[in-house]
């Protein structure tokens, strides 16, 4: 299991309040040809949370403007309806790091990296 998979599983376990060992067992029992889809869903959840916390006190429109994306696209990303491809996610994370917003006061907010 690669580092990104471990990170996704840990995050998913924390976000859902499940025991990390149980989530890993579920992953291990998942047929290999379905594991990637499982991780894609977990990554999508992680990215939508990152967007929400990064946005801080900005409106969705202001955040979409900073990321140079249409408002509806941004809303879909933040709500987990859609996820940009992994290359776009990397670029968006770079933009988010260069434009830090006043963060919500949430100790469980995911780090943007």
Secondary structure, 3 states (H helix, E strand, C coil): CCHHHHHHHHHHHHHHCCCHHHHHHHHHHCCHHHHHHHHHHHHHHHHHHHHHHHHCCCCHHHHHHHCCCCHHHHHHHHCCCCCCCHHHHHHHHHHHHHCCCCCCCCCCCCCCC
